[in-house]
Amino acid sequence: MSDCYISYGEIKRKIRNLKKLELKIRFHMDFSESNNKLGTLTKNENITLVWDEFFDLHESNPKKVKYPTSQLFKLNKDELKNLISEFYYGVYYRFYKDNGMLDLCLYDPEILAQLGLPFDADSNAIKKRFRELAKIYHPDTGGDGAKFIELIEQFESLDIK
């Protein structure tokens, strides 16, 4: 195995720890290493986690997530660092949104993904991508009017100044 890749066990441990960190950041919940009730707690409390959208470590009955188990184990260290950065952006975005503290420089990562942009895109990249897609979807240029309206709604929801 190359030095650039992380072992199966180490990746699973890191991914599980991300769940604990999200609970600590967003809900001020603290867990000891021996606490085994993470899954049941989030189900019982009806908590929606960014972690659940990103990962699923159950290989027997996989669900649709951004990074399935099979893909996680093919990542090298740099790719894993980028994945973790994307995850933390999502966690803090959700934390700020839930607490009414959204900053104008934080944009909804789901909308950015729909626009084909990375999670950390800045306002200039968003404006550029909006103009590119507007040319494609505008009804005057043979585009789909419904997609054009959806594009405008997405752009407006990002509140770009």
Helices and strands as residue ranges (DSSP letters): H 8-27, H 38-44, H 50-54, E 55-56, E 67-68, H 69-72, H 77-98, H 109-114, H 123-137, G 139-141, H 145-157
